[in-house]
Amino acid sequence: MTVDDRFTEDFHRREPVEEELGTWSEPVTGPVSDWATDFSHIDEQYAANAIEIWADLRERCPIAHTERFGGAWLPTRYEDVQAIAYDTEHFSSRAIIVNNYRPPLDLAPVGGEPPISSDPPFHHDARKLLLPAFTKANVAKQAVTTEAFCHSLIDGLAGRDVVDAATEYGMHIPIRVIADMLGFPAEDGPQFKVFVENALEGINDPMEEREERGNELFDYLLAQIRDHAANPRDDLTTHLIDAELYGQKLEPQHVAGTMALLLIAGIDTTWSAIGASLWHLATHPEDRRRLVEDPSLRATAVEEFLRAYAPVTMARLVKQDMTFGGVEMKAEDWVLLPFPAANRDPERFERADEVLIDREVNRHAAFGLGIHRCVGSHLARMELRVALDVWLDRVPEFSLADPSGVRWSTGQIRGPRALPLRIG
């Protein structure tokens, strides 16, 4: 079979057989009654006040529960989050975004977006395919073009008193970087933003709407795959098309699923980290002044921003009924892994709720724990470091223009989606 032959069918719209259907639960709506027994991570209050909610739960109910999404758990202590992240025997990664649909059991060990949705032993081999693209050496090559792009974004803000640093700066940086890596047209950036929001913030929407939006994403990816198959070039998409696993070319679903992972996760996580870091500096002028006056502090500050404002919460599915941390988990329950909550556990970090930009010992979990630790951590660090360097050098004076205008994203990726800053 040639490369072209693999991608001639509309593979993501095949009709599933009965045993592949998975299970759906009815959406639960309405305000949260108690974060310990009825939490919802897509609630606007959770988005705005997550740090305070985690602290409260850590004290009175370290593993919270909700009947929403068909049943889900939320540990808040580092010890519990770490234990679950490393336990691939009792927890599956075949789906990592909590919603009202559990994919079929036979989707494991590959999952829909390998390798992040893959269980052992498949996970190890699928992850190895991506490692060459994300080495420090390859990431360093992208730093120069990323810096130039950041300068161009700042140039575009010239003469303005108030700008939205989330949508006019932070968002565009990972969009451009990921587009370049995958070999996608840079002008498609606005579509990527829509794909991200649909995948991560619309999880409680009706099934039909979510399926339609998912099909739009995979239609786009399939078009890009076909174009690359016909016109190979030196990028990550062509690498995936040509890659072999166990002596065979990758299945079309594997190629498209991995591309979806890189596109969605590669954009939203770094966009959120850049925005949260700028929000902190806008609200803590003493830290902003220190980093402007002493750039040597910026490397440790980046790690502290990653710890204190880690954007990512992953999820697992319980494989079988079990007791964990004093609670009774049922098979197919969701378990959220809030790495940002773990990063603020006072049992793990001294002065955990303080942001110390010169913190020297900082073994944070911003990039996850266990076998699914972020394969793109070097890339994310580079983007965050370059974005902050360019901003602080070009815009040394800034503050919140309207605190009430700041909006944090809902769902499993947390970061500012609106960040009005006053420049000068």
Number of C-alpha atoms within 10 A of each C-alpha: 6 8 17 14 10 17 20 11 11 12 15 15 11 8 9 9 7 7 9 13 14 14 12 14 13 13 17 13 11 7 12 16 10 12 19 21 18 17 22 27 21 17 16 16 15 22 22 18 11 17 16 13 18 26 19 15 18 21 10 10 18 19 22 23 23 19 15 22 22 20 19 27 24 28 26 29 27 24 14 17 23 18 14 23 23 14 12 17 12 15 22 27 27 27 24 23 21 26 22 22 20 21 18 15 16 12 16 18 19 22 26 22 21 25 29 25 25 26 23 17 10 16 20 14 14 21 17 12 15 18 11 11 17 16 15 14 11 13 19 15 10 16 17 11 13 20 19 12 18 22 17 12 18 15 11 12 16 10 8 10 12 18 19 20 22 25 17 17 22 31 24 19 24 27 23 20 21 22 23 15 16 21 18 19 11 14 10 12 18 11 11 21 18 13 20 19 16 18 18 21 15 17 20 20 14 12 15 9 12 16 13 10 17 15 15 13 20 21 17 15 20 23 12 20 26 18 13 22 20 11 9 16 12 11 16 21 24 20 18 21 24 15 15 14 13 7 7 9 18 19 14 21 20 20 24 29 22 23 24 22 17 19 22 22 21 23 25 25 21 28 29 26 29 31 29 26 24 27 22 18 21 22 14 13 14 11 18 21 14 14 22 20 13 10 13 11 15 19 15 17 22 21 25 26 22 24 25 25 26 31 26 25 21 20 25 26 22 22 19 14 13 13 10 12 12 9 12 10 21 16 14 21 22 30 26 26 28 26 28 27 29 29 27 26 20 15 13 15 18 13 12 16 15 11 17 16 19 16 13 11 11 15 12 22 22 27 22 23 18 15 18 20 14 17 21 19 19 16 25 23 18 20 26 24 20 21 24 22 19 18 20 21 14 13 14 15 17 19 21 22 18 12 13 9 14 18 17 23 23 23 25 23 24 27 29 28 22 18 29 25 23 18 19 11
